[in-house]
Structure formats: structure tokens, C-alpha cells
Amino acid sequence: MAEVKAGVAAKEALSEALSEALSEAAFSELMEQCEDQFTQLEKLQNEIILSEPDACENPQDQAVNRLMATEAELKQWLTVEPKLLASNSKVLLKAGKEEMLKLCSELEMVLSCQEAKRDKLKETKELEQKWLEEKQQVLIAAKNHVERIKMEKEKASEHSILLDTKGKIQKLNVYQKRLMECLSDVLEKHVPLPQYEPSTNKKKKSNTQEFDKDMISLNEILELLMNKTLNTPHDPYITIDNTFWPPYIELLLRYGIAVRHQESNFKIRLETFL
């Protein structure tokens, strides 16, 4: 760009020097030659207009005649050697200088537009490259995450699954224990244990069936029923013996908490609650 500007400056300096040296006679001569050429051109145009025949009846023949005339004129022009309009070297130098300056100005404008376009494309390229780098980083991070998940999944063995199952069982046991404690509080409040009163009369004890201190409580009966249902769901019945106080069994049966076996009255199970 600097070289082009330096050349343009040198040309302008040369043009100014030549303009000062160019005489008025050279300009007058050039103007006269131009006027003569325009006069000849007008004369030829008038002759062409006057020599054209009237529109013939057949438009196709007229088109063929015009084509032949055009071809003949083209051949004639090809045989003519081009000549300079002016023979004065000063006039030619002045015209060439002006044309060169005009061409340099146009080239400078084209160069400026191309440089602006280049800068714009360079900026766009940098933005696209930055966007591409960000996407590549995201892709690498996603691949690493997938690989890490695969490795973790491969490391998960039966031992870890067993530990997880044990943890769940422990949580269920803790929950069952809390549930039994809440049930004990409810039973203690609403269904208290009968008071043990020792009696010396064995006959009276056998008739009234007083509560024995060795008998299990209602809470323990419910716990047995629940454990039996959970541990052996295919056989949820428990066998009633002397350790079960009959009023507790009757209470569970009447309120629909437990049901008897269809074939044995000494077996009961926990009712299925839906």
C-alpha cells in the first residue's frame, strides 16, 4: 500500500510538471480534432438514416439484408488499422497521465474494499475458531464423563449390591422397631395388661383363668404375627399354646386383626390389609 501511494505521489508530481509545460496550442489542437470526429460521425449517421429503405413487405428479407450489411462492415473494419486521434506527444502524454491517475484511484478504492473485507473475514474466522475450540472442550468433557460412568459401572460388583441390600434391610429393621415401639405405646395406653394376682385356691384359678405372669403380651403376639408373615409368607400361621392369653386372641379375632386357620382353631395369622 505504501509503495502504491508513493507511486501515485510521483505520478502526480510528474503530472503537475507536464501540465505546466503543456502549451495551449496542444489543447486547441486536440479539441479541434475531437470536433472534426464528431462532425464526421453525425454525417455518417445522417447518411445511414437516409440510405435505409422503407420497410419492405417481408420482414424476414429485411433481417437477412441487415445481417449481410453488418457482416460486410465488420470485414471492412477488420482490415482497417487503428490510428491515434492526436499525433502530438504532449497531448497523448497528458491523456495517458489522466487515465493512469484515474485507474490508480480506482485501484486504491478496490484495495481498500478488499482490505476491509479481509479484516472482516479474519474477525469472523477468529470467532468461528473460538467457537470450535469451545465445542471441542465440551465434547472432550462429555467423553470423559461417559468413560467415568462406564468405569464406575464396571467397578460395581456383587459385593456392593449385597452391601446396598444389607443397608436397606437394616433400615427396614429400624423402621419395624420404631413401628413396634409406637404400637406398644398404643397398646399400653388403650389395652393395658391385666394385673397379676396370686391365688392360693387352685380351683378358683382354673375356673377364672387368671392371667399368668409367664404369658406373652398383646404387643408380643402382634410382633410374632408380623415376623411370621414377613419371614415365611407361604406359611404365615402361628400355633396358639398356653402362653397366649385367650382374651388377647379373642380381641385380635373380633377386631379383624387376625384370622383362624380353616382347618385348625389353634392356628392364627395376621389379616391381609390392602
Secondary structure, DSSP 8 states (H G I E B T S, - for coil): -HHHHHHHHHHHHHHHHHHHH--HHHHHHHHHHHHHHHHHHHHHHHHHHHHS----S-HHHHHHHHHHHHHHHHHHHHHS----S---HHHHHHHHHHHHHHHHHHHHHHHHHHHHHHHHHHHHHHHHHHHHHHHHHHHHHHHHHHHHHHHHHHH--HHHHHHHHHHHHHHHHHHHHHHHHHHHHHHHHHS--------S-HHHHHHHT---TTS--HHHHHHHHHHHHHH-TTS--EE--TTS-HHHHHHHHHTTSEEE-SS-TTEEEE----
